[in-house]
Amino acid sequence: MTRVLFFLVLLNGVVGLAAGAAVWWRNRQSILGPLFASTLTLMAAWTIGFAFYYYPLTHEQALFASYLTLSFSVLTHASWFHTLCALAEKHKRMRWWIAVSYACAALFLVLLWSGSLITGLRECPFMEHYVHYNRKLYPWLMGYLLSWQFLGVGLVWQTARGLVGYRRSQLVYFLVAWSVIFLTTTSIITPLEYNVNIPPFGFFILPVNLMFLAYVMARARLADFNIVIARLLLHSVTLVVVVAISLLFIGAMTLVAPGFMNQQQILFTIMLVTGVGLGLAFFLPRWLPRAERMMQERFIGKRLGYQDALAGVVQQLSGLSNIDEVLSVTVNTVHEQMQVARAVMLLRDPISGAFQLRAQSGMTPEESEIAPDLSEEAAIVRWLERTRDALVRDELPRREPEPVAQELYRELDQFKVTVCVPMILDDKVTGIVALGAKANNDMFFVSDLRLLQTLATEVALAIKYRKMEEEIFRKNKLIELGTLAAGVAHEIRNPLASIRTFAQLMPERMDDPEFKNEFSKLVLKDVDRITKVIESMLAFARPAQVTAAPHAVIDLVEEAILLTASRVKAKRIELTRQFHEAPVIKANKQQILQVLINLINNASDALPEQGKIRVATGIRWLDPIAAGDQRVRAGVIEVIDNGPGIPANIRTRLFDPFFTTKKEGTGLGLSISQKIVRDHGGIITVTSVEGKGTTFQVSIPLADSAPVAPAPAAKPPAREPVLPVA
């Protein structure tokens, strides 16, 4: 078993050397890199020396290895204190204390190699041998080893409290790693001299902590330490529970049957249980993600809240109608939820290529007016194009040379931002999401930046789709314009041909009274037709201007019936009412009357004499017209006739401009009616069966907070409903 522990501790030394190399490489340009690398190297040498306590050696070899091991330990603590002072950026102010720590180390080295500190070797559980210290000097040695650690950690803690962003998170990470290393190594080794023999379980965890230290000191971008702490706590609780239950079982069995397990079996069982516990601690959260989520909510509930809010924005983007709305909603949500000083969005101009301010939240009007454009050659743009990664101000000292960093600082200061996230689409940076510092002075963690990068990509896609929709809309407008032009030309050509013909004949027949009379009537008729076409076209093309107010649907229907009464009576048509509900809609009265009059007149024109028209009202749920809209309740008006119906080949073209089956019609009545209804947020539909009749249904949203009144008692009793009743 001691051989297994020997290789395990030796592995710790190798990991320590690798961690020292990584820290030196990433921080070689500052004093911290060589110092920290030296400390980790000394710690690795001490660990390798400590491994030989588990390896069988001769007395002379073991004693010499012990001297080397303790020497590395003494030097490690002085170097550790020096490193902590540099980490806290107080090594110049603490230079005399650093000198004292090295002087103390030198003193203990002299005592060690003079034979005053170690008096010999002794037996120790779980080891092949261990040293026996001079009991008078041992407290002083422990005081040296512990005091410089805690003094250095106190400096780091004090510095972390006054820092913000990356530096504070780095130091907090460091303190967490040190705490675990101290509890799993120093606190176990120190009591060995007093025969408090604790199994060396710390060496199972030490490689993880050494790699953790290397990660903290080598990475320019850190994960959210609150999440890391939450995970560590969950893993630790799982490990402690598993090990505690197993130890209780072993202790109970030892009391019941003292010879049940020997020492080696107990040690093996403890190691096995610890290994199983570690496995469960790391893999259980993968099987039970809710447990990890619960622990994170306990520690970082606010951060999870804004991350959920930003993720919700991604889902809402598809329902926003235009680019300006997409940008506005995004910057306002990011500014509010992440609690940053400002949120800015820059988009690339397709002509100049410069990045221009398109949306902001948190800037003053004066700042937004004078905000500069970023050219394609700007340092920020070139950096984002090159790295395709988030630009974080705190990371620049570890990622870029000083001249490059200074150029980036100047441009970041122009917008007073600390983070720039590229909006990448079709392998090209199309925009930039820039954020100011957090209000709580916290750093932007990996989880924050990943979420912002996802959001930036989704915004870029949303902008692309809105541009495509706008392009399609413009093309449709051109198609409509072409249709209008063709219709106008067709409608005006015949009247103009008649007027031209009479104008050509006029010089020859000026004295013919009958010709003059016929000419004047025809010209007036054709001019009226041209005027009607132009007025209808203008009404169709005029931008939506809906001045809406609450109106009772039944009152609108009654007024429309009154205005069409003469036309209906002329053909002896029976017109009935069927009011299932009495909805109140928010509408422009004259425009809705125009729609109803047009529908009733069309029904009258389609019917033979003594036909039947029924006008019904009700309430229904109106499905969303655009993505992201919600269902609304709408008032419904149906105009139903029992005429010949509309053929299927004609039914699909009813709402096309200038399409008509009437000899004297312009073909714009239904097109204008459809436009009016759409401008009110409603829809108009038609159903028809040849030989049985036609139904036009108009649905317009109810007025806000309008009550749904019962149908008036004075009206004829309702038959079976033809409308879905709310």
C-alpha positions in Angstrom: 0.0 0.0 0.0 2.9 2.4 0.8 4.1 1.9 -2.8 0.8 3.1 -4.1 1.0 6.2 -1.9 4.6 6.7 -3.1 3.6 7.0 -6.7 0.6 9.1 -5.8 2.7 11.7 -4.0 5.3 11.5 -6.7 2.6 12.3 -9.2 1.8 15.4 -7.2 5.3 16.6 -7.6 5.2 16.1 -11.4 1.9 18.1 -11.6 3.5 20.8 -9.5 6.4 21.2 -11.9 4.0 21.4 -14.9 1.9 24.0 -13.0 5.1 26.1 -12.3 6.1 25.9 -16.0 2.6 27.1 -17.1 2.5 29.9 -14.6 6.0 31.1 -15.7 5.1 31.0 -19.4 1.9 33.0 -19.0 3.4 35.6 -16.6 7.1 35.7 -17.8 6.9 39.4 -18.6 6.2 40.4 -15.0 8.0 39.7 -11.7 5.1 37.5 -10.6 5.8 34.8 -13.3 9.3 33.8 -12.1 8.4 34.1 -8.4 5.3 32.0 -8.6 7.0 29.5 -10.9 9.9 29.2 -8.3 7.4 28.7 -5.5 5.6 25.9 -7.3 8.9 24.3 -8.3 10.0 24.3 -4.6 6.7 22.9 -3.6 7.0 20.2 -6.2 10.5 19.4 -5.0 9.1 19.2 -1.4 6.3 16.9 -2.6 8.8 14.6 -4.4 10.9 14.5 -1.3 7.8 13.7 0.9 7.0 10.8 -1.4 10.1 9.0 -0.1 8.5 8.8 3.3 6.4 6.0 1.7 9.4 4.3 0.1 11.7 1.8 1.9 15.2 3.3 2.3 18.2 2.7 4.4 18.5 4.8 7.6 21.2 7.0 6.0 19.2 7.5 2.8 16.0 8.2 4.6 17.6 10.7 6.9 19.2 12.5 4.0 16.0 12.6 2.0 14.3 14.0 5.1 16.8 16.8 5.3 16.2 17.7 1.7 12.5 17.5 2.0 12.4 19.9 5.0 14.8 22.2 3.3 12.5 22.6 0.4 9.6 23.1 2.8 11.4 25.9 4.6 12.4 27.6 1.3 8.9 27.2 -0.1 7.3 29.3 2.6 9.7 32.2 2.3 9.2 32.1 -1.5 5.5 31.7 -1.0 5.3 34.9 1.1 7.4 36.8 -1.5 5.0 35.6 -4.2 1.9 36.6 -2.2 3.3 40.1 -1.8 3.9 40.3 -5.5 0.4 39.0 -6.2 -1.0 41.7 -4.0 1.3 44.2 -5.8 2.9 45.1 -2.4 6.3 43.5 -2.8 8.1 46.9 -2.8 6.3 48.2 0.3 6.9 44.8 2.1 10.5 44.4 0.9 11.9 44.4 4.5 9.3 41.8 5.6 10.3 39.7 2.6 14.0 40.0 3.7 13.0 38.9 7.2 11.2 35.8 5.8 14.3 34.8 3.8 16.4 35.4 6.9 14.2 33.2 9.0 14.4 30.5 6.3 18.2 30.8 6.3 18.2 30.4 10.1 16.1 27.2 10.1 18.3 25.8 7.3 21.3 26.3 9.5 19.6 24.6 12.4 18.5 21.8 10.1 21.8 20.9 8.6 23.6 21.4 11.9 21.6 18.6 13.3 19.6 20.7 15.8 16.1 20.4 14.2 15.8 16.7 13.4 16.8 14.3 16.0 16.2 11.1 14.1 13.6 8.8 12.4 10.6 7.1 13.8 7.8 4.8 12.8 4.5 6.3 11.6 1.2 4.7 10.4 0.7 4.7 6.6 4.4 5.5 6.1 7.7 3.5 5.9 9.3 6.1 8.2 9.0 9.7 9.3 11.2 12.2 11.0 11.4 13.0 14.8 11.8 16.7 15.5 13.4 18.5 18.4 10.3 19.2 20.5 11.7 22.5 21.7 12.3 23.9 18.2 9.3 22.3 16.5 6.8 25.0 17.7 9.1 27.7 16.4 9.4 25.8 13.1 5.6 25.5 12.8 5.2 29.2 13.8 7.5 30.1 10.9 5.7 27.9 8.4 2.2 29.1 9.4 2.9 32.8 10.1 4.3 33.7 6.8 1.5 31.9 5.0 -1.3 33.7 6.9 0.5 37.1 6.7 0.7 36.8 2.9 -2.9 35.5 2.6 -4.0 38.5 4.7 -2.3 40.9 2.3 -4.0 39.2 -0.7 -7.4 39.3 1.0 -7.0 43.0 1.9 -6.0 43.8 -1.7 -8.9 41.7 -3.1 -11.4 43.8 -1.1 -10.3 47.0 -2.8 -10.1 45.6 -6.4 -12.8 45.1 -9.1 -13.2 43.0 -12.1 -10.7 40.4 -13.2 -8.1 41.1 -10.5 -10.5 40.7 -7.7 -11.8 37.4 -9.1 -8.3 36.1 -9.7 -7.4 36.8 -6.0 -10.6 35.2 -4.8 -9.9 32.2 -6.9 -6.4 32.1 -5.4 -7.6 32.3 -1.8 -10.0 29.4 -2.4 -7.2 27.2 -3.9 -4.9 28.1 -1.0 -7.6 27.3 1.6 -8.1 23.8 0.1 -4.3 23.1 -0.2 -3.8 24.3 3.5 -6.6 22.1 4.8 -5.5 19.0 2.9 -1.7 19.2 3.4 -0.4 21.5 6.2 -3.2 20.9 8.6 -2.6 17.1 8.3 1.2 17.0 8.3 1.7 19.5 11.2 0.1 17.2 14.0 2.1 14.1 12.9 4.9 15.0 15.4 2.3 14.7 18.2 1.2 11.2 17.0 -2.1 12.6 15.5 -2.0 10.3 12.5 -4.5 11.2 9.8 -4.6 9.2 6.5 -2.9 11.3 3.7 -6.1 11.9 1.8 -4.9 15.4 0.9 -2.6 14.0 -1.7 -5.6 12.8 -3.7 -6.9 16.3 -4.0 -3.5 18.2 -4.3 -3.1 17.7 -8.0 -6.5 19.2 -8.7 -5.6 22.2 -6.5 -2.2 22.7 -8.2 -3.8 22.7 -11.6 -6.4 25.0 -10.2 -3.7 27.4 -9.1 -2.1 27.2 -12.5 -5.4 27.9 -14.1 -5.9 31.0 -12.0 -2.5 32.4 -12.7 -2.2 31.4 -16.4 -5.7 32.2 -17.7 -6.6 35.6 -18.9 -10.3 34.8 -18.7 -11.9 33.1 -15.7 -15.1 31.3 -15.1 -17.5 32.6 -12.6 -15.9 31.9 -9.2 -19.3 31.7 -7.6 -20.2 28.8 -9.9 -16.9 27.2 -9.2 -17.4 27.6 -5.4 -20.9 26.2 -5.7 -19.6 23.2 -7.6 -16.7 22.7 -5.1 -19.2 22.8 -2.2 -21.5 20.3 -3.9 -18.6 18.0 -4.7 -17.2 18.3 -1.1 -20.5 17.7 0.5 -21.0 14.5 -1.6 -17.4 13.3 -0.8 -17.8 14.0 3.0 -21.1 12.2 3.2 -19.9 9.1 1.4 -16.6 8.9 3.4 -18.3 9.7 6.7 -20.9 6.9 6.2 -18.1 4.4 5.3 -15.9 5.4 8.3 -18.9 5.0 10.6 -19.4 1.5 9.2 -15.7 0.6 9.6 -15.6 2.1 13.2 -18.7 0.1 14.2 -17.4 -3.1 12.8 -14.0 -2.6 14.6 -15.8 -2.1 17.9 -18.0 -5.2 17.4 -15.3 -7.4 16.0 -11.8 -6.0 16.7 -10.0 -8.5 14.4 -12.4 -8.0 11.5 -10.0 -5.8 9.5 -6.3 -5.2 9.9 -4.6 -1.8 9.4 -3.7 -2.3 5.8 -7.3 -3.4 5.0 -8.7 -0.3 6.8 -6.3 1.9 4.8 -7.2 0.3 1.6 -10.9 0.6 2.3 -10.5 4.3 3.2 -8.6 4.9 -0.1 -11.3 3.0 -2.0 -14.1 4.9 -0.4 -12.3 8.2 -1.0 -11.9 7.3 -4.7 -15.5 6.3 -5.0 -16.6 9.5 -3.2 -14.5 11.6 -5.6 -16.0 9.9 -8.5 -19.5 10.4 -7.2 -18.7 14.0 -6.3 -17.7 14.8 -9.9 -20.1 12.7 -11.8 -23.3 13.0 -9.7 -23.9 16.6 -10.8 -24.0 15.4 -14.3 -26.8 13.0 -13.4 -28.5 15.4 -11.1 -28.2 18.9 -12.7 -31.1 20.2 -10.6 -28.9 19.9 -7.5 -26.2 22.0 -9.0 -28.7 24.5 -10.3 -30.1 24.8 -6.8 -26.7 25.4 -5.2 -25.9 28.0 -7.8 -29.2 29.8 -7.2 -28.3 30.0 -3.5 -25.0 31.8 -4.3 -25.6 33.6 -7.6 -29.4 34.0 -7.9 -29.1 37.5 -9.3 -26.6 36.5 -12.0 -28.7 33.5 -13.0 -31.7 35.9 -13.2 -30.0 38.3 -15.7 -28.6 35.3 -17.7 -32.1 33.9 -18.0 -33.4 37.4 -19.0 -30.8 37.7 -21.7 -31.6 34.2 -22.9 -35.3 35.3 -23.1 -34.3 38.2 -25.3 -32.9 35.7 -27.8 -36.3 34.0 -28.0 -38.1 37.4 -28.5 -36.0 38.6 -31.4 -38.0 36.8 -34.0 -41.1 38.6 -32.9 -39.7 42.2 -33.3 -40.8 44.0 -36.4 -37.8 46.1 -37.5 -34.1 46.5 -37.0 -34.4 49.6 -34.7 -36.7 47.7 -32.4 -34.3 44.7 -32.3 -31.4 46.9 -31.3 -33.4 49.0 -28.8 -34.8 46.0 -27.0 -31.4 44.3 -26.9 -29.4 47.3 -25.5 -32.1 48.2 -23.0 -32.4 44.6 -21.7 -28.6 44.2 -21.4 -28.2 47.5 -19.7 -31.0 46.8 -17.2 -30.4 43.2 -16.5 -26.6 43.1 -16.3 -26.5 46.4 -14.4 -23.7 47.8 -16.6 -22.9 51.5 -16.9 -24.0 51.5 -20.6 -24.8 49.3 -23.5 -23.9 50.3 -27.0 -24.5 48.7 -30.4 -22.5 49.6 -33.5 -23.4 48.3 -37.0 -21.2 48.2 -40.1 -22.3 50.7 -42.8 -22.6 48.7 -46.0 -21.1 51.5 -48.1 -18.3 53.0 -46.0 -17.6 49.9 -44.0 -17.4 52.1 -40.8 -19.1 51.0 -37.6 -21.7 53.5 -36.6 -23.7 53.9 -33.4 -27.2 52.6 -34.0 -28.5 52.0 -30.4 -27.5 52.8 -26.9 -28.7 52.8 -23.3 -27.0 54.7 -20.5 -25.3 57.4 -22.7 -26.3 61.0 -22.4 -27.8 62.7 -25.5 -24.6 64.8 -25.9 -22.4 61.6 -25.8 -24.6 59.8 -28.4 -24.5 62.8 -30.7 -20.7 63.1 -30.7 -20.0 59.4 -30.6 -17.4 58.7 -33.3 -17.5 56.0 -36.0 -15.1 53.2 -35.9 -13.4 52.8 -39.3 -12.4 49.4 -40.7 -8.8 50.2 -39.6 -9.7 51.0 -36.0 -7.8 48.9 -33.5 -10.9 47.4 -32.0 -12.3 46.4 -35.4 -8.9 44.8 -36.4 -8.7 43.0 -33.1 -12.2 41.6 -33.4 -11.7 40.6 -37.0 -8.4 38.8 -36.1 -9.5 37.0 -32.9 -13.3 36.6 -33.4 -13.5 36.7 -29.6 -14.8 39.1 -27.0 -12.5 42.0 -26.2 -12.2 42.5 -22.4 -10.2 45.4 -21.1 -9.0 43.5 -18.0 -7.5 40.8 -20.2 -5.4 43.0 -22.4 -2.2 43.1 -20.2 -2.1 39.3 -20.5 -3.0 39.0 -24.1 -1.4 41.9 -26.0 1.9 43.8 -26.0 1.8 47.2 -24.3 1.6 49.4 -27.6 -1.3 47.4 -28.9 -3.1 47.5 -25.5 -2.7 51.2 -25.2 -4.2 51.8 -28.7 -7.2 49.6 -27.7 -7.5 51.5 -24.4 -7.8 54.8 -26.2 -10.7 53.5 -28.4 -12.5 51.9 -25.5 -12.3 55.1 -23.6 -13.9 57.0 -26.4 -17.1 55.0 -25.7 -16.4 54.5 -22.0 -16.8 50.7 -22.4 -14.8 47.7 -21.0 -16.1 44.9 -23.2 -16.7 44.6 -27.0 -18.4 41.5 -28.4 -18.4 40.9 -32.2 -21.6 40.3 -34.1 -20.3 37.7 -36.6 -22.4 36.7 -39.6 -21.3 34.9 -42.7 -17.8 34.8 -41.3 -17.7 38.6 -41.1 -17.9 41.1 -38.2 -21.1 43.0 -39.0 -21.5 44.8 -35.7 -20.3 45.3 -32.1 -22.0 45.0 -28.8 -20.1 47.2 -26.3 -20.7 47.3 -22.5 -19.5 49.5 -19.7 -18.4 48.3 -16.4 -20.7 46.5 -14.0 -22.3 48.6 -11.3 -21.1 46.2 -8.6 -17.5 46.3 -10.1 -17.6 42.6 -10.8 -15.7 41.2 -13.7 -17.3 39.7 -16.9 -17.0 36.0 -16.4 -16.8 33.3 -19.0 -20.5 32.5 -18.6 -21.3 36.2 -19.2 -19.2 36.5 -22.3 -20.5 33.2 -23.8 -24.1 34.5 -23.3 -23.2 37.9 -24.8 -21.6 36.1 -27.8 -24.7 34.0 -28.3 -26.9 37.1 -28.0 -24.7 39.0 -30.5 -24.9 36.2 -33.1 -28.7 36.0 -32.7 -29.0 39.8 -33.1 -26.9 39.6 -36.2 -29.2 36.9 -37.6 -32.3 38.9 -36.6 -30.9 42.0 -38.4 -30.2 39.9 -41.5 -33.7 38.5 -41.6 -35.3 42.0 -41.0 -33.3 43.3 -44.0 -34.5 40.4 -46.1 -38.1 41.1 -45.0 -37.6 44.8 -45.8 -36.2 43.9 -49.2 -39.2 41.5 -49.9 -41.5 44.3 -48.7 -40.0 46.8 -51.1 -40.2 44.3 -54.0 -43.8 43.6 -53.1 -44.5 47.4 -53.1 -42.9 47.6 -56.6 -45.1 44.8 -57.7 -48.2 46.5 -56.3 -47.1 49.7 -57.9 -46.8 48.0 -61.3 -50.2 46.4 -60.8 -51.7 49.8 -59.9 -50.0 51.4 -62.9 -51.3 48.7 -65.3 -54.8 49.0 -63.8 -54.9 52.8 -64.0 -53.7 52.6 -67.6 -56.3 50.1 -68.5 -59.2 52.0 -66.7 -58.2 55.3 -68.2 -57.4 54.1 -71.7 -61.0 53.5 -72.8 -62.4 56.9 -71.6 -59.5 58.7 -73.2 -60.0 56.9 -76.5 -63.7 58.0 -76.6 -62.7 61.6 -75.8 -60.0 61.5 -78.5 -62.4 60.2 -81.1 -65.0 62.9 -80.4 -62.2 65.5 -80.3 -61.1 64.4 -83.8 -64.6 64.6 -85.2 -65.4 68.0 -83.5 -64.0 70.3 -86.2 -66.1 68.5 -88.9 -69.4 68.5 -86.9 -69.3 71.7 -84.9 -72.7 72.7 -86.3 -74.4 69.4 -85.4 -76.5 69.9 -82.2 -77.1 66.2 -81.7 -73.3 65.5 -81.9 -72.6 68.3 -79.4 -75.2 67.0 -77.0 -73.9 63.4 -77.2 -70.3 64.6 -77.0 -70.8 66.6 -73.8 -72.6 63.7 -72.1 -69.9 61.2 -73.0 -67.0 63.5 -72.1 -68.6 64.2 -68.6 -69.2 60.5 -68.1 -65.7 59.5 -69.0 -64.1 62.3 -67.0 -66.2 61.2 -64.0 -64.9 57.6 -64.5 -61.3 58.8 -64.7 -61.8 60.9 -61.5 -63.3 57.9 -59.7 -60.4 55.7 -60.7 -57.9 58.2 -59.5 -59.7 58.8 -56.2 -60.0 55.1 -55.6 -56.3 54.6 -56.4 -55.3 57.4 -54.0 -57.5 55.8 -51.3 -55.8 52.5 -51.8 -52.2 53.9 -51.9 -52.7 56.4 -49.0 -50.7 55.5 -45.9 -52.6 54.2 -43.0 -54.0 56.9 -40.8 -56.4 55.3 -38.3 -58.0 57.6 -35.8 -59.7 55.0 -33.7 -62.3 55.2 -30.9 -64.6 52.6 -29.3 -67.7 51.9 -31.3 -70.4 49.4 -30.8 -70.5 47.0 -33.7 -74.3 46.8 -33.8 -74.5 50.6 -34.2 -72.1 50.5 -37.1 -74.1 47.7 -38.8 -77.4 49.6 -38.3 -76.0 52.7 -39.8 -74.5 50.8 -42.8 -77.9 49.1 -43.4 -79.6 52.5 -43.3 -77.2 54.0 -45.8 -77.7 51.0 -48.2 -81.4 50.7 -47.7 -82.5 52.3 -51.0 -80.3 50.0 -53.0 -81.5 46.9 -51.2 -85.2 47.9 -51.4 -84.8 48.6 -55.2 -84.2 44.9 -55.7 -86.7 43.8 -53.1 -83.9 42.0 -51.1 -84.8 40.6 -47.7 -82.1 41.8 -45.2 -82.1 40.3 -41.7 -80.0 40.8 -38.6 -78.5 38.1 -36.4 -76.7 39.7 -33.3 -75.2 36.9 -31.2 -73.0 39.4 -29.2 -72.7 43.1 -29.0 -69.0 43.7 -29.2 -67.3 47.1 -28.9 -64.4 47.6 -31.3 -61.7 50.3 -31.5 -62.1 51.7 -35.0 -62.4 54.7 -37.3 -66.2 54.9 -37.8 -66.2 56.3 -41.3 -63.6 53.7 -42.6 -65.5 50.7 -41.1 -68.8 52.1 -42.5 -67.1 52.3 -45.9 -66.1 48.6 -45.6 -69.6 47.5 -44.5 -71.4 49.6 -47.2 -69.1 48.1 -49.8 -69.8 44.5 -48.7 -73.6 45.0 -48.5 -73.6 46.7 -51.9 -71.5 43.9 -53.4 -74.0 41.4 -52.0 -76.9 43.3 -53.4 -75.3 43.5 -56.8 -74.6 39.7 -56.8 -78.2 38.8 -55.9 -81.2 38.5 -58.2 -84.4 40.2 -57.1 -86.0 39.0 -53.9 -82.6 37.5 -52.7 -81.6 37.4 -49.1 -78.8 39.1 -47.1 -78.1 38.3 -43.4 -75.8 40.5 -41.3 -74.5 38.8 -38.1 -72.2 39.9 -35.3 -70.3 38.0 -32.6 -66.9 37.6 -30.9 -64.0 35.3 -31.7 -60.3 34.7 -30.9 -58.1 36.3 -33.6 -55.0 34.3 -34.2 -51.7 36.3 -34.3 -50.9 38.0 -37.6 -47.2 38.3 -37.1 -44.7 36.1 -35.2 -44.5 37.0 -31.6 -48.0 38.5 -31.4 -50.6 37.2 -29.0 -54.1 36.0 -29.6 -56.7 38.7 -29.1 -60.4 38.8 -28.9 -62.1 40.4 -31.9 -65.5 41.6 -32.9 -66.8 39.9 -36.0 -69.2 41.1 -38.7 -70.5 38.7 -41.3 -72.3 39.7 -44.5 -74.0 36.5 -45.9 -76.0 36.2 -49.1 -77.8 33.3 -50.9 -76.6 34.3 -54.3 -74.9 32.3 -57.0 -71.6 32.2 -55.2 -68.1 33.0 -56.5 -66.2 30.6 -58.8 -63.0 29.3 -57.3 -60.8 30.8 -60.0 -62.2 34.2 -59.3 -62.3 33.9 -55.5 -58.5 33.9 -55.2 -58.3 37.3 -57.0 -61.1 39.1 -55.2 -58.8 41.4 -53.3 -56.4 42.1 -56.2 -56.4 45.8 -57.2 -58.4 46.6 -60.4 -59.8 43.1 -60.5 -63.6 43.2 -61.1 -66.4 41.3 -62.7 -68.7 44.3 -62.8 -69.0 46.3 -66.1 -68.9 49.6 -64.3 -66.6 48.7 -61.4 -63.1 49.9 -60.8 -61.9 46.7 -59.0 -60.6 48.7 -56.0 -63.5 48.4 -53.6 -62.5 45.1 -51.9 -58.8 46.0 -52.1 -59.5 49.2 -50.2 -61.7 47.3 -47.7 -59.0 44.8 -47.0 -56.5 47.6 -46.5 -58.8 49.4 -44.0 -59.4 46.2 -42.0 -55.6 45.4 -41.9 -54.9 49.0 -40.8 -57.2 48.3 -37.8 -55.2 45.1 -36.9 -58.0 42.8 -38.2 -58.6 40.5 -41.1 -61.2 40.0 -43.8 -62.0 36.6 -45.3 -64.4 35.2 -47.8 -66.0 31.8 -48.1 -68.3 30.8 -51.0 -70.1 27.8 -52.4 -71.3 28.0 -56.0 -75.0 28.0 -56.2 -75.5 28.5 -52.4 -74.1 31.9 -51.6 -71.1 33.9 -50.2 -70.0 35.0 -46.8 -67.6 37.9 -46.1 -66.3 38.0 -42.5 -64.6 41.0 -41.0 -62.8 40.6 -37.6 -61.4 43.6 -35.8 -59.9 43.6 -32.2 -62.1 44.6 -29.4 -61.5 48.0 -27.7 -59.3 47.9 -24.6 -61.3 47.0 -21.5 -64.5 47.1 -23.5 -67.3 45.0 -21.9 -69.0 42.3 -23.9 -72.7 43.3 -23.6 -75.6 41.0 -24.3 -77.5 41.4 -27.5 -80.3 43.9 -27.4 -83.7 42.4 -26.5 -85.5 44.5 -29.2 -83.9 42.7 -32.1 -85.3 39.5 -33.5 -84.4 36.3 -31.6 -81.2 34.7 -32.8 -81.1 31.6 -34.8 -78.4 28.9 -34.5 -75.0 30.8 -34.2 -73.0 31.2 -37.3 -70.1 32.6 -35.4 -68.0 31.1 -32.6 -69.1 32.8 -29.4 -66.4 33.9 -26.9 
